[in-house]
Amino acid sequence: DRTDENLLLQMKANVRAAGLENAITVECLDWGDLNRLQQIMERISVPDSPLWVVASECLHWQGTSIFDDDPLPALAETIATVLTRPTNTATKDLRLALVAYRERAPARESWFTEMLWDMGVEEAFPRLRLDQWATETTGDFVDDGVEPEKPCFWLGGFRRRSENNVFVKPM
């Protein structure tokens, strides 16, 4: 839970305990809050260093009413902003967003990839199916309202779209 101050403090303590505080930054960020994102980027920007964004289980949306804003476009915009932000040539290819998620709504998850493409971001590698991370049952239901026997767990990687694009626009 991003609002749990104890969780954030524990994550930061784990980074310090591992001696990685100069390499890993743990921050709370509401998707789409580009002002806060800019503040974080200015504070942690290190020339010629790689930048990774890691997001897990963030493609699922449990909107409780038709009036709830869908956070997926804001997530895509946040990731695209980080990956396409102007940088020197040495570091632009070192930016990567890793998104791990349990498949629940394949059409929605494809829409996320399409939004990123339209914002100048491509898949860095073909999605990896990591079923060993999926539990036997989740209590979650996919588009057809039926819980799958064993859900799929995916890892996607995204980068700034290059002129030498290997992948084609997602369909």
C-alpha positions as CSV (number, residue, x, y, z in Angstrom):
1,D,0.0,0.0,0.0
2,R,1.7,3.2,-1.2
3,T,0.2,5.2,1.7
4,D,1.6,2.9,4.4
5,E,4.5,5.0,5.8
6,N,5.8,1.9,7.7
7,L,6.1,-0.1,4.4
8,L,8.0,2.8,2.8
9,L,10.3,3.1,5.8
10,Q,10.9,-0.7,5.7
11,M,11.7,-0.7,2.0
12,K,14.2,2.1,2.5
13,A,15.8,0.3,5.5
14,N,16.1,-2.8,3.3
15,V,17.9,-0.8,0.6
16,R,20.3,0.7,3.3
17,A,20.9,-2.7,4.9
18,A,21.9,-4.0,1.5
19,G,24.3,-1.1,1.0
20,L,22.4,0.1,-2.1
21,E,21.2,3.5,-1.0
22,N,23.5,5.1,-3.7
23,A,22.0,2.9,-6.4
24,I,18.3,2.4,-5.5
25,T,15.8,5.0,-4.6
26,V,12.4,4.1,-3.0
27,E,9.8,6.7,-3.5
28,C,6.0,7.1,-3.3
29,L,4.5,8.4,-6.5
30,D,0.9,8.6,-7.6
31,W,0.8,7.7,-11.3
32,G,0.3,10.8,-13.4
33,D,1.8,13.2,-10.8
34,L,4.3,14.6,-13.2
35,N,5.3,17.5,-10.9
36,R,6.4,15.0,-8.2
37,L,8.0,12.8,-10.8
38,Q,10.1,15.8,-12.0
39,Q,11.2,16.5,-8.4
40,I,12.3,12.9,-7.9
41,M,14.1,12.8,-11.3
42,E,16.0,16.1,-10.5
43,R,17.0,14.8,-7.1
44,I,18.2,11.3,-8.2
45,S,19.6,12.2,-11.6
46,V,23.1,10.8,-12.0
47,P,24.8,11.4,-15.3
48,D,25.7,8.2,-17.3
49,S,23.9,5.9,-14.9
50,P,21.1,3.5,-15.8
51,L,17.6,4.2,-14.7
52,W,15.1,1.4,-14.1
53,V,11.4,1.8,-13.1
54,V,10.0,-1.3,-11.4
55,A,6.2,-1.7,-11.1
56,S,4.5,-4.8,-9.9
57,E,0.8,-5.8,-10.0
58,C,-0.2,-2.3,-11.2
59,L,-2.1,-3.1,-14.4
60,H,-5.0,-4.5,-12.4
61,W,-7.8,-2.1,-11.5
62,Q,-10.5,-2.7,-9.0
63,G,-12.6,0.3,-9.8
64,T,-15.6,0.3,-7.5
65,S,-17.8,2.5,-9.6
66,I,-18.1,4.0,-13.1
67,F,-17.0,7.3,-11.6
68,D,-13.6,6.1,-10.5
69,D,-10.7,7.3,-12.7
70,D,-8.9,4.5,-14.4
71,P,-5.2,4.8,-13.3
72,L,-3.8,2.9,-16.4
73,P,-3.4,5.9,-18.6
74,A,-1.7,7.8,-15.8
75,L,0.7,4.8,-15.2
76,A,1.5,4.7,-18.9
77,E,2.1,8.5,-19.0
78,T,4.4,8.3,-15.9
79,I,6.5,5.5,-17.4
80,A,6.7,7.1,-20.8
81,T,7.8,10.4,-19.1
82,V,10.7,8.7,-17.4
83,L,11.8,6.7,-20.4
84,T,11.5,9.5,-23.0
85,R,12.8,12.4,-20.9
86,P,15.6,14.2,-22.7
87,T,19.0,12.8,-21.8
88,N,22.5,12.5,-23.3
89,T,23.2,9.7,-25.8
90,A,25.2,7.6,-23.4
91,T,22.3,7.1,-21.0
92,K,19.2,7.0,-23.1
93,D,19.6,3.3,-23.9
94,L,20.1,2.5,-20.2
95,R,16.5,3.3,-19.2
96,L,14.2,0.4,-18.7
97,A,10.8,-0.1,-17.1
98,L,10.0,-3.6,-15.8
99,V,6.4,-4.3,-15.2
100,A,5.4,-7.6,-13.6
101,Y,1.7,-8.6,-13.5
102,R,-0.7,-11.4,-13.1
103,E,-2.8,-11.7,-16.2
104,R,-6.4,-10.8,-15.4
105,A,-7.7,-8.8,-18.4
106,P,-5.7,-9.5,-21.5
107,A,-7.4,-6.7,-23.6
108,R,-6.6,-4.2,-20.8
109,E,-3.0,-5.3,-20.6
110,S,-2.6,-5.0,-24.4
111,W,-4.2,-1.5,-24.2
112,F,-1.4,-0.5,-21.7
113,T,1.3,-1.6,-24.2
114,E,-0.5,0.3,-27.0
115,M,-0.7,3.5,-24.9
116,L,3.1,3.2,-24.3
117,W,3.7,2.8,-28.0
118,D,1.7,5.9,-28.8
119,M,3.9,7.7,-26.2
120,G,7.2,6.7,-27.8
121,V,7.9,3.6,-25.8
122,E,8.4,0.0,-27.1
123,E,8.8,-3.4,-25.6
124,A,12.5,-4.0,-24.8
125,F,12.1,-7.7,-25.1
126,P,9.3,-10.2,-25.7
127,R,7.1,-10.6,-22.6
128,L,8.4,-13.4,-20.3
129,R,5.9,-15.8,-18.8
130,L,6.9,-16.5,-15.2
131,D,4.3,-19.0,-14.0
132,Q,6.5,-20.1,-11.1
133,W,5.6,-16.7,-9.6
134,A,1.9,-17.3,-9.9
135,T,0.0,-18.9,-7.0
136,E,-2.4,-21.8,-7.6
137,T,-5.4,-19.6,-7.0
138,T,-5.7,-15.9,-6.5
139,G,-9.3,-15.1,-5.9
140,D,-9.0,-12.9,-9.0
141,F,-11.1,-13.3,-12.0
142,V,-10.2,-12.7,-15.6
143,D,-12.4,-10.9,-18.3
144,D,-14.9,-13.8,-18.5
145,G,-15.6,-13.7,-14.8
146,V,-14.0,-17.1,-14.2
147,E,-10.9,-17.6,-12.1
148,P,-8.3,-19.5,-14.3
149,E,-7.0,-22.8,-13.0
150,K,-3.5,-21.3,-12.7
151,P,-3.1,-17.7,-13.6
152,C,-0.3,-16.5,-15.9
153,F,2.3,-14.2,-14.5
154,W,4.1,-11.9,-16.9
155,L,7.2,-9.7,-16.9
156,G,7.3,-7.0,-19.6
157,G,10.2,-4.7,-20.3
158,F,9.8,-1.3,-21.9
159,R,12.3,1.3,-23.3
160,R,12.3,4.4,-25.4
161,R,11.4,3.5,-28.9
162,S,14.5,3.6,-31.1
163,E,14.9,4.1,-34.8
164,N,16.2,0.6,-35.1
165,N,12.9,-0.8,-33.8
166,V,13.0,-4.6,-33.7
167,F,9.4,-5.0,-32.5
168,V,6.3,-3.9,-34.4
169,K,3.5,-1.8,-33.0
170,P,1.3,-4.0,-30.8
171,M,-2.0,-5.1,-32.2
